[in-house]
Structures are given as structure tokens and as C-alpha cells.
Amino acid sequence: MYGQIGAGLGAIALVVSGYTFMTTINKPVKVNPATVQAAFTDHLSQNPALVGDAVTSYMDARPGAAAAPQGEAIREYLLTNPGVIVEAINAYEAQQKLAAAAADGDLITTNAKEIFEDGFSIVRGNPDGDITMVEFADYNCGFCKRAHTEVEKFVEADGNIRLVIKEFPILGDGSVLAAKAALASAMQEGGAKYPEFNDALMVHRGSHNETSIMAIAQEIGLDVNQLKTDMDDDAIKDQINRTYALAQKLRINGTPAFIMGDQVVRGFVPADRLEALAESTREKG
């Protein structure tokens, strides 16, 4: 009987999942799982009959449904023991996280060459580092701007991180222009200006447009006319399209996102968590 309860509660548990993602109109939405779960649990505690009614309806509606007395017994059990709901949600979430982590690991293995050695993504940090961290970022993303400082702090403190930047413009035309400019900057002076340009684009307050991008390029000493020409190169467009395709394969539809070892982390990550991920990756060998 309790297996049937768990199946019914699985659908309820989906309500408390959260992810930083992009809507179809390219506006970022942040869902805090803890906030949603707290509100959800509080609502159930104040309205326990909702749970019983939902489970009874589920039992009665499913093919080969249990007899009404069994459905009523389940309802009464949940009303008497409402804490079971929270336990079931927590257990379901834990199972989902394990399954998602395993799926991410498989996707990383399958797409390893394109993730870590695509031949065009810019490498920062220590090129000979013992761990490679990949970052998908957008220059118009507020969370990416916050993460940029944390990533720099982590990479500098560790000293042995090979950082691969995936230009992943998903927040409109300004983002695409900035990503094209960043990639095109690597075509000047052997890519020597890219790190400074990358930093300047990220710390810029507000959204980017052609004016802001070219002003930054001029300020750091890039050849702006050449940059504009290179931005229209088919190779640059192909690189961005390859990153879009890779992100889709990896189920990355928001920024920032990070890959380290066999893990994909979606959303903002502070430096201390990146340190923990690096330690875990090294322990796995």
C-alpha cells in the first residue's frame, strides 16, 4: 500500500524542484527549492485534508483502483501522520538527484571531447592544471557576473585549475554581439587580450549593446575595426552554434553552468562550493 502512496506523492514532489532556466522569451527565472518546499509544507500542515483528498482521488482514478475503503484508510493514515508527506518528498528528491547526477555523468562521458577539447573555447587559469572546469556564461546574465568574481577567487586560490570558457549567449542580441566579440578578440595577438576583455565585459554594469562592447574593446587596446570584421566570420557563428548544440545535449538551458569531473552544476556557485567540487573531483581521481 505504501508503495502506492509513494507513487502518488511523486507527482506532488515535483512541485518543489527548482532550477535557473530561460523562458521562451529569454528572461531569467530563479526558483528557490527551499522556499517552495517550505511554503508547500506549511500549506499542507494547515490544510492536511488536501493530501488525503488528493491521494483518495489518485487511488480511485487509476486503472485497477483500490476499493474505496482502502483509499479511505490511506487518507486517514496521512491525516494522522502528516510528517510522512515531507519524508516522502525528501526521499523522492534524493532519488531524483541521484538519477540526475548519474545521467549527467553519462552525458559528460559521451560528449567529453566537445566539452573539454573543442578546439576554440578560450582556456584561462592554469592550462596545465590537473582539473578542468568548464563554464557556460552570458555577458548579460546577472548571475554570471556574480559568479565571475567567485570563479576568479577560486581559480587563483587553487592555482591548478584549467578553466574553459563556453560563450553561451542566450539573453538576446546584445549577448550574441558580446559573445562574438569575445571570440573574435582571440583572433588578435594570439588571444592575449581575451582575458582582459572577458573580465571587462563581465564586470560592466547593465546590459551590453554594440556601443558598450566596442567602447570596452577600444579601452583595452583591441583593433575595433578588425574586431567587427572578425565577428562576422563564419567560424565565429559556427563556434557559437556548436556551443548551443552542446548545451542542448547536456540539458543546460540557463547560465551560469559549470562542469567539473563528472558533475554538472546549474546556477550560481560560490567559491567555497567550487573548492569542495574540486576536492571531490581529485578524490575520485
C-alpha positions in Angstrom: 0.0 0.0 0.0 2.8 2.4 0.9 4.4 1.9 -2.4 1.2 3.2 -4.0 1.3 6.2 -1.6 4.9 6.9 -2.8 3.8 6.8 -6.4 1.1 9.3 -5.8 3.4 11.6 -3.8 6.0 11.5 -6.6 3.9 13.9 -8.6 3.4 16.2 -5.6 7.2 16.3 -5.0 7.8 17.7 -8.5 6.4 21.0 -7.2 9.4 21.6 -5.0 12.1 21.1 -7.7 13.9 24.3 -8.8 16.3 25.4 -11.5 17.7 28.5 -13.0 16.4 28.5 -16.5 15.5 30.6 -19.5 11.9 31.1 -20.6 10.9 31.2 -24.3 11.0 35.0 -24.1 14.6 34.9 -22.9 14.1 36.2 -19.4 15.9 34.5 -16.5 13.7 32.9 -13.8 15.1 31.8 -10.5 13.2 29.2 -8.5 14.4 28.6 -4.9 13.5 24.9 -4.0 13.8 25.5 -0.2 11.4 28.4 -0.3 8.9 26.5 -2.4 9.2 23.4 -0.2 8.7 25.4 3.0 5.6 27.1 1.6 4.3 23.8 0.3 4.9 22.0 3.6 3.3 24.9 5.6 0.3 24.8 3.3 -0.1 21.1 3.8 0.2 21.4 7.6 -2.6 23.9 7.7 -4.7 22.0 5.2 -4.0 18.3 5.7 -7.3 17.2 4.2 -5.9 18.3 0.8 -3.4 15.5 1.0 -5.9 12.9 1.9 -8.3 14.0 -0.8 -5.6 14.1 -3.4 -4.5 10.5 -2.6 -8.0 9.2 -2.5 -8.7 10.7 -5.9 -5.5 9.2 -7.2 -6.3 5.8 -5.9 -9.9 5.9 -7.2 -8.9 7.2 -10.6 -6.0 4.9 -11.5 -6.7 1.7 -13.5 -7.5 -1.1 -11.2 -8.0 1.3 -8.4 -8.2 0.0 -4.8 -11.6 -0.3 -3.3 -12.9 2.9 -1.6 -12.2 1.5 1.9 -8.5 1.2 1.1 -8.4 4.7 -0.3 -10.1 5.9 2.9 -7.6 4.0 5.0 -4.7 5.7 3.3 -6.4 9.1 3.7 -6.9 8.5 7.4 -3.2 7.4 7.8 -1.9 10.5 6.2 -4.2 12.8 8.2 -2.9 11.1 11.3 0.8 11.1 10.2 1.2 14.2 8.0 5.0 14.1 8.5 5.1 11.1 6.1 4.4 13.6 3.3 7.6 15.6 4.0 9.6 12.4 4.4 8.3 11.1 1.1 9.1 14.4 -0.7 12.6 14.4 0.7 13.2 10.7 -0.3 11.8 11.4 -3.7 14.1 14.5 -4.2 17.1 12.4 -3.1 16.3 9.7 -5.6 15.8 12.3 -8.3 19.1 14.0 -7.6 21.0 10.7 -7.7 19.3 9.8 -11.0 20.1 13.2 -12.5 23.7 13.1 -11.3 24.2 9.7 -13.0 22.6 10.9 -16.2 24.8 14.0 -16.2 27.9 11.8 -15.8 26.9 9.7 -18.8 26.3 12.8 -20.9 29.8 14.2 -19.9 31.4 10.9 -20.9 29.6 10.8 -24.2 30.4 14.4 -25.1 33.8 14.7 -23.4 35.8 15.9 -26.4 33.4 18.7 -27.3 33.2 19.7 -23.6 36.9 19.8 -22.7 38.7 20.0 -26.1 36.5 21.6 -28.7 39.5 23.5 -30.2 38.1 27.0 -30.0 36.8 27.7 -26.4 39.2 30.0 -24.6 41.3 28.5 -21.8 42.1 30.6 -18.7 43.6 29.7 -15.3 46.4 27.1 -15.5 46.5 25.5 -19.0 48.3 22.5 -17.4 46.1 22.2 -14.4 45.1 18.8 -13.0 41.4 19.6 -13.1 39.4 21.2 -16.0 36.4 23.3 -15.1 34.1 24.3 -17.9 31.8 27.4 -17.5 28.9 28.3 -19.7 28.3 32.0 -19.4 26.4 35.0 -20.9 27.7 38.6 -20.6 24.2 39.9 -19.9 23.5 37.4 -17.2 23.4 38.9 -13.7 24.2 35.6 -12.0 27.1 35.1 -14.4 28.5 38.5 -13.3 28.2 37.5 -9.7 29.8 34.1 -10.4 32.7 35.7 -12.3 34.2 37.1 -9.1 33.7 33.8 -7.3 35.3 31.8 -10.2 38.3 34.1 -10.3 38.8 33.8 -6.5 38.6 30.0 -6.7 40.9 29.6 -9.7 43.5 32.0 -8.2 43.4 30.3 -4.8 43.7 26.8 -6.2 46.3 27.5 -8.8 45.8 24.2 -10.6 42.5 24.7 -12.4 42.3 24.7 -16.2 39.2 26.9 -16.9 37.4 26.5 -20.2 35.0 29.3 -21.1 32.0 28.4 -23.2 30.5 31.6 -24.7 26.8 30.8 -24.4 24.7 33.9 -25.4 21.0 33.3 -24.6 19.8 36.7 -23.4 19.2 38.5 -26.6 21.1 40.3 -29.4 23.4 42.1 -27.0 24.5 38.8 -25.6 25.2 37.4 -29.1 27.2 40.5 -30.0 29.3 40.3 -26.8 30.0 36.6 -27.3 31.0 37.1 -31.0 33.3 40.0 -29.9 34.9 37.9 -27.2 35.6 35.0 -29.5 36.8 37.4 -32.2 39.2 39.0 -29.8 41.1 35.7 -29.6 42.0 36.3 -33.3 44.2 39.2 -32.3 47.6 39.0 -30.8 47.3 35.3 -30.3 44.4 35.7 -27.9 46.5 37.7 -25.4 43.7 40.3 -24.9 40.9 37.9 -24.3 41.3 37.5 -20.5 41.2 41.3 -20.0 38.3 41.6 -22.5 36.4 38.8 -20.8 36.8 40.4 -17.4 35.8 43.8 -18.6 32.7 42.5 -20.3 31.6 40.7 -17.2 32.2 43.5 -14.7 30.3 46.0 -16.9 27.2 47.1 -15.2 24.0 46.8 -17.2 23.2 45.1 -20.4 25.5 45.1 -23.4 25.0 46.6 -26.8 27.3 47.4 -29.7 28.3 50.7 -28.2 29.3 49.3 -24.8 31.1 46.3 -26.3 33.2 48.4 -28.7 34.0 51.0 -26.1 35.4 48.3 -23.9 37.3 46.8 -26.8 38.8 50.2 -27.6 39.7 50.8 -23.9 41.7 47.6 -23.6 43.6 48.1 -26.9 41.9 45.8 -29.4 41.7 46.8 -33.0 38.0 47.7 -33.2 37.7 47.7 -37.0 39.3 44.3 -37.2 37.2 43.0 -34.4 34.0 44.0 -36.2 35.2 42.2 -39.3 36.2 39.1 -37.4 32.9 39.0 -35.6 31.1 38.3 -38.9 33.4 35.4 -39.7 31.5 32.2 -40.3 33.9 30.4 -37.9 32.6 32.6 -35.1 29.0 31.8 -35.9 29.8 28.1 -36.1 31.5 28.1 -32.7 28.5 29.7 -31.0 26.2 27.2 -32.8 28.3 24.3 -31.6 28.1 25.6 -28.0 24.3 25.8 -28.3 24.2 22.3 -29.6 26.4 21.0 -26.8 24.4 22.8 -24.2 21.2 21.1 -25.5 22.8 17.7 -25.3 23.9 18.4 -21.7 20.5 19.7 -20.8 22.0 23.1 -19.9 19.4 25.8 -20.7 20.5 28.5 -18.4 23.5 30.4 -17.2 25.8 30.1 -15.5 26.5 26.4 -15.6 29.7 24.5 -14.7 31.2 21.1 -15.4 33.9 19.6 -13.3 34.8 15.9 -13.3 31.6 14.0 -13.8 29.3 16.7 -12.4 27.2 19.4 -14.0 26.2 22.3 -11.7 23.5 24.6 -13.0 23.3 28.0 -11.5 25.4 30.4 -9.4 28.1 28.7 -7.3 30.2 30.5 -4.6 33.9 29.9 -4.4 33.8 27.6 -1.4 31.4 25.2 -3.2 33.8 25.2 -6.2 36.6 24.3 -3.8 34.5 21.4 -2.5 33.8 20.2 -6.0 37.5 20.3 -6.9 38.4 18.3 -3.8 35.7 15.7 -4.6 36.9 15.5 -8.2 40.5 15.0 -7.1 39.5 12.3 -4.7 37.7 10.4 -7.5 40.9 10.6 -9.5 
